Amino acid sequence: QSRLKAYQALRAESKRRLMQDFEKNASPTKTRGINSPLLEDSLLAMENDSEIHLLCEIVSASELPIADRTSTDPYVSVYLGVQRVHKTQVVPKELNPVWTVDTSALFLVSCSAEEFFSFSSGLVFRVMDYDSLNQNDLVAHVSLTQSELLQMKGDRVSLPLVVPPDIQKRNPDQVFHPKLNVRVRKAKPEDVEFMKKLNSIKGRGKYEGVHAEASFVSPKKNRVHLLKRETKKVDGVTLHRVKPRPDPTRPEEETKWMEQSAIDAETMKPSYEWIE
């Protein structure tokens, strides 16, 4: 009887928080490009005790603050409530990092609808600066509510990041406009199966591919060798080697070496594949 009362109280509190969330986000969130939430769909998910499965991708970040003396070694930790559900790999010394499948860009959020709506916030993204000697610093953060997450359809969304006061004090002359680019959509059964297979081979160190329906991660590593040049100058123009590799759908010479402005333009184009 006591467990039943506790469960009913949890459901009532979850619905109350959902109603508050809906009232805050009743109008379209233009800055994020996310449609206004559908309260009926969210409540229906709770009533049916259905499972929530979200496929998420941390694409990139831009204009991050400098956390150390000259740069930042960013990675992203993602929380659902107090539980960390994902962490990307570190991108060394980069204020405009890009994450890929190789660096843990993709992750799956799976839980019951009741648990999903019981938290005071949805997903919290914390951009951290890795420090091998001292404590890792919080560089910036942003959150997405439950209702926003359920309305996302897999399009790339640029989220303005909040910079903590201590980071702002370290960089008094810097103008802060950092953003985190993410994609979220409801996961299909084949997505869930794909992520299970992908996670099962992490850390094995084997040249093994993963295939699920139309998605495939190649076993070829094809990483850029550490001794290879990262930049070069051609006719006075600085070109950067594109990472992790050139666009496989275009001639290699088009995207192997590019100017920074061209790389920035490419990253903002609509994505046509989830898996590179």
N, C-alpha and C positions, 0 to 999 in steps of 0.2 A: 504494500500500500504506500509506504514512504517513497519507494522508487518511482511509482506511478505519479505521485504528486510532484516529485522533483522533475520528472520528464515533462509533465504538463506545464510546470512553471517555466522550464527551459523553452518550450515551444512558444509560450506567450511572450517571453522576453525577446525571442528571436523575431517574432512577428512585429513587436513594437519597434525594434531596431530597424527592421526592413522598412516599416512605414516612415520612420524618420529619414532613412536614406533616400526613399522615394521622393519625399517632400523637398529635400535638399537638391535633388537632381532631376526635378520635374521638367525643367527646360533643357533643350539640347546643350550639351557641353561643347561649344564651338571650338574652344582652344585645344581640346583633345581630339576632336573629330569623332566623338562617341555619341550615338543617339540616346535620347532620353529612355530611361528604364521602363519596362513593362511590368507593373506591379502584379497584374493577374498571373503572368507566367511564373514569377518568382514565388508567389503564394501557392500556386498549383504544385510546384516542385516540392514545396515543404509538405503539403497535404498528402502527396503521393509517396512520401518518404523515399523519393528517387535518389539515385546517385548523381553526383556532380563530377564530370570529367572535363577538364579544360586543358587544351594543348597550348602551351605558352612558348614564346621565343623572345629572348633578349637579343635584339639585333645589334644595337650600337649605342654609344653615348657621344655627345659633342660638347665642346667648350667646357670641359670639367675644370674646376679650380685646381691650382697647384697646391698639393698637400705637403710635399717635401720642399727642398730648396729650389729645385729647378723643374720638377715634373711630378707625376702621379703614377702609381702602379695599380690601376683600378681592377676591381672585380665586383660582382654584384651578388649580394645575399638577398634571398626572397623569403618573406615570412607570411604565414597564414596564422593570425593570432600571435601567440608567443613561439610557435613552432617554426623552425627554419625548414622550408620545403625544397630549397635549391640554392646552389652556389656555383657561379661560373668560375672558370680559371682566370688567373691573373694575366693581364696584358701589360707587359713591362713598359714603363716610361712613355705613356701615351695619354694625351688629353682628349683624343677623339678615338677611343677604342672601338673595335668591331669584333663581335663574337660570332663564332661559327659552330657547326656541329662538333668539330674537333675540340673546341674550347668551351663546351657545355652550354651552348646557347639554348638548346631545347630542353623543356621539362614538362612533366605532367602533374596536374593537381587533381587528385581523386579523393573524394570523401562523400559522406552522406549529405543530403540537402540540409538536414537538421544541424549537422556540425558546421557546414559551410556558413549558414546564416546566424550561428550562435556567437560568432566573433564580432567585436565592435567595429572592425574594419575588414576589408577584403584582403588583397595582396599588398604587402608593403615591400617596395624595392629600395634597398640600401646600397648605395655605391660606396665601396670601401677602398682605402688606400693600403696596400699590403706593405708591411714593414717587417723584415726578417729579424730585427733586433728589438724593436719596441712594439707597443700595442698598435694594432691596426686602427686607423682613424676613419671616422665617418666623414665622407666627402660631401655627399648630398643624398636626398631621399625623396620618394614620392609614393603615393598609394592609389590604388584603384578600389572602389567600393564593389560590393558583391553585385549590385545591380548593373554597374558599368561593365564588369567582367562578363556577365551573362549576355549582354547586348553586343559584344564585340564579335565581328565576323571574320577575323583573320587579316584585316587590313592593317598596314603599318600605322601606328599611332605615336606621335611625338609628345612626350610628357615633360612639361617644365619641371625641373628639379629644384628642391628647396635646399639652400646651402646653409649649414649651421653657422651661428655667430662666430665661433672660434676660428673657423676656416676663413670667414670674411675678414677677421682681424689680421690674419696672417698675410692677406693680400689686399691691403687698403687701396691700391691703385688699380685693381682689376675690376672690370665690369662683368657681373655674373649673369650669363644667360644659358646655363647648362640644360641639356635635355637628354632624356632617355627614350630611345626608340624601341617599341615592343610590338609584338603581335600576339593576340589571344583569340581563340575560337573554341567552341564546344568540340571536344574530341570525338571522333568516330571510333567504332570498334577496331578498325584497322590501325588507327593512330595509337590506341592503347596497346595493341599487340606489337606494333613497331617499337614503341618506347620500352616495352619489356625486353625485347630482343637487343635493343641498343644498349640498355643499362646492363644487360647480362654479360656483354663483352668488354665493358669498360675495365681497364686495368689489367687485362689479360696479356697485352703486349703482342697479340697475334695478328697476322694479316688475314682478318676474317671480315667478310661483308655482312650487312644486315639487309634483309628484304622483307617488305610487308606490302602487299598489293602493288600500287604503282610507285612506292617510295623505295629507294635503295641508297645505302651508304657504301661506297666503294671500299674495298680492303686496301687500296693503294694509299700509302701515306703521302708521298709526293711533297714532302715538306721542303721549304726553302732552306738550303744549306747555310750554316752560320757564317761560312767564309765568303758567301756570295755578296755582291754589292747590293745595298738597299736603295741607294740613290745614285743618279748620274746626271751629267749635264750634256745637253745636245743643243748646239747653236745658242748657248747662253741660257737655255731653259732647263730648270731642275725637274727631273722626272723621278718618280718613286715606283719601286717594284710593287705590284699589286699582290696583296695577300688575302687568303692563303694561296691563291693561284689565279691565273687568268680565267675569264669567262669561257667555259667550254663550248658555249653555243655560238661563239664568234671567232674569227681568225685571231690567232694568238697575238700577233703583233699589235692588234687594236687595244688590248687591255693588259698586256704584260708590263709595260711601262707607261705611266700616265702622270700628268701634272696634278697638283693637289686640288685645283679647282675642278678638274674633270672627275677626280675621284669623289669629291664632295657632291657633284651633280649626279653621279651614278648611284650613290647611296640613297638619294632621295627619290629615285624612280620607283614606281610600283614593282613589288616583287612578283615574280612569276613562278617561283618554285620555293617550297619550304626546305628541301634538301638540296645542297649544292651538288 
